[in-house]
Amino acid sequence: MIQDPLSRRTLVLGGAAIVATWPIGSLARTTGPVMHVVKDPNCGCCSAWIDILERDGFRVTTEASTGTQLMRYKFENGIPQTMVSCHTGRVDGYMIEGHVPVADIRRLLEERPNAVGLAVPGMPYGSPGMGPASEREAYDVFLIDREGRTDVFSHYESA
């Protein structure tokens, strides 16, 4: 009977390659953009939005804040009163207000406009962290410029 000496070697080397590259995959998932989110510690929809970010590779830190202190943070960082929502994030120099979809955050980080950041004012049903997308109400994602003016960055139709 003829044995193939490469089959055992191939098996061992293949297994070693899998084991050796396994940490690289884990590392890639933990080296995404870092976002710091200031939010009410008891807000479930904020936590749901953060879970979505983390599943998409963002590393998220949080800071508890409520009431006047939270509003002051928003205004001091260029969020106009008309754009306010329940939580505020900062990623790579940009502010992210409310339930902004991950795709829009990634587009912002890729295009790098001269802007304060993005906002989804209010809490539109079906936006990320606010219920099923299959029941989404129409909403806009706004780009906030350095003067506090806003323009539609993305539009989401109702489901």
LUMLO-287480 format. One record per residue (C-alpha): residue number from 1; residue in three letters; x, y, z. Coordinates in steps of 0.001 Angstrom, whole numbers, plus 500000, padded with zeros to 6 digits. Layout:
BEGIN
k_r_u_v_w
NUM_ALA_X_Y_Z
...
END
This chain:
BEGIN
k_r_u_v_w
1_MET_500000_500000_500000
2_ILE_501353_503420_499012
3_GLN_500939_506209_501523
4_ASP_500876_509830_500433
5_PRO_503484_511544_502634
6_LEU_502067_514973_501778
7_SER_498583_514296_503080
8_ARG_499676_514229_506705
9_ARG_501979_517204_506177
10_THR_499208_519113_504384
11_LEU_496808_518392_507215
12_VAL_499271_519530_509894
13_LEU_500299_522680_508004
14_GLY_496695_523540_507162
15_GLY_495669_523201_510795
16_ALA_498632_525290_511919
17_ALA_497712_528006_509413
18_ILE_494159_528145_510730
19_VAL_495332_528371_514330
20_ALA_497957_530993_513453
21_THR_495503_533266_511634
22_TRP_492636_532913_514104
23_PRO_493858_535801_516318
24_ILE_494153_538050_513243
25_GLY_490416_537755_512628
26_SER_489721_538584_516267
27_LEU_492109_541522_516119
28_ALA_490423_542888_512999
29_ARG_487090_542914_514809
30_THR_488534_544922_517704
31_THR_490447_547531_515717
32_GLY_487514_549288_514058
33_PRO_486672_552939_514639
34_VAL_486409_554006_518274
35_MET_483241_555866_519227
36_HIS_482584_557495_522577
37_VAL_478850_557762_523327
38_VAL_477321_560061_525938
39_LYS_473870_558818_526920
40_ASP_471317_558376_529653
41_PRO_472374_555216_531528
42_ASN_468799_553900_531554
43_CYS_468056_554314_527847
44_GLY_467386_550967_526161
45_CYS_467308_552291_522600
46_CYS_470747_553881_523061
47_SER_472106_550519_524187
48_ALA_470463_548800_521198
49_TRP_472141_551304_518825
50_ILE_475507_550706_520514
51_ASP_475048_546928_520081
52_ILE_474539_547496_516337
53_LEU_477749_549556_516147
54_GLU_479729_546912_518013
55_ARG_478438_544121_515766
56_ASP_479682_546165_512812
57_GLY_483206_546434_514234
58_PHE_483103_549723_516136
59_ARG_484711_549862_519567
60_VAL_482359_551840_521791
61_THR_482936_553505_525135
62_THR_480063_555103_527027
63_GLU_479611_557918_529485
64_ALA_476490_558394_531579
65_SER_474865_561812_531450
66_THR_471339_563163_531869
67_GLY_469247_566302_531613
68_THR_470948_569676_531397
69_GLN_474437_568173_531469
70_LEU_473685_565980_528428
71_MET_472108_568894_526532
72_ARG_475087_571115_527317
73_TYR_477425_568451_525903
74_LYS_475408_568360_522659
75_PHE_475318_572147_522221
76_GLU_478989_572630_523142
77_ASN_479891_570127_520428
78_GLY_477927_571808_517647
79_ILE_474636_569905_517673
80_PRO_471811_572367_516850
81_GLN_468711_572208_519047
82_THR_466603_571116_516049
83_MET_468824_568041_515564
84_VAL_468778_566707_519141
85_SER_468088_563057_519898
86_CYS_468708_560787_522872
87_HIS_472463_560088_522628
88_THR_475568_561733_521193
89_GLY_478657_559983_519886
90_ARG_482086_561184_518837
91_VAL_484111_559242_516279
92_ASP_487325_560397_514614
93_GLY_486530_564074_515232
94_TYR_482886_563885_514112
95_MET_479747_564093_516237
96_ILE_476997_561511_515700
97_GLU_473613_562536_517117
98_GLY_470861_559970_517505
99_HIS_470080_556758_515667
100_VAL_472364_557231_512660
101_PRO_472789_554064_510554
102_VAL_476258_552495_510466
103_ALA_476454_552835_506662
104_ASP_476114_556614_506976
105_ILE_478769_556803_509698
106_ARG_481156_554781_507540
107_ARG_480401_557015_504532
108_LEU_481115_560112_506664
109_LEU_484446_558648_507782
110_GLU_485361_557767_504196
111_GLU_484336_561077_502579
112_ARG_485661_563249_505459
113_PRO_483606_566414_504809
114_ASN_484386_569623_506685
115_ALA_481469_569216_509078
116_VAL_480454_568775_512701
117_GLY_478895_565391_511948
118_LEU_475606_563593_511362
119_ALA_472235_563631_513099
120_VAL_468942_561790_513067
121_PRO_466726_564134_515104
122_GLY_464100_562664_517363
123_MET_463739_558922_517543
124_PRO_462206_557679_514266
125_TYR_460630_554249_514526
126_GLY_462597_551646_512605
127_SER_465881_553559_512663
128_PRO_468796_551524_514109
129_GLY_467970_550629_517708
130_MET_464378_551885_517404
131_GLY_462446_548835_516290
132_PRO_462365_546653_513199
133_ALA_463499_548163_509896
134_SER_460627_546265_508270
135_GLU_458251_548725_509998
136_ARG_460436_551803_509523
137_GLU_458928_555252_509172
138_ALA_460621_557582_506671
139_TYR_463459_559657_508108
140_ASP_466489_561684_507077
141_VAL_470091_561661_508210
142_PHE_471413_565228_508262
143_LEU_474951_566521_507779
144_ILE_475664_569380_510202
145_ASP_478144_571932_508860
146_ARG_480510_574037_510983
147_GLU_478023_576941_510952
148_GLY_475217_574762_512352
149_ARG_473390_574514_509034
150_THR_472026_571139_508008
151_ASP_471526_569318_504735
152_VAL_470123_565867_503996
153_PHE_472964_563322_503890
154_SER_470745_560242_503403
155_HIS_467035_559571_503172
156_TYR_465308_556377_504296
157_GLU_461874_555631_502871
158_SER_459185_554088_505032
159_ALA_459089_550303_504852
END
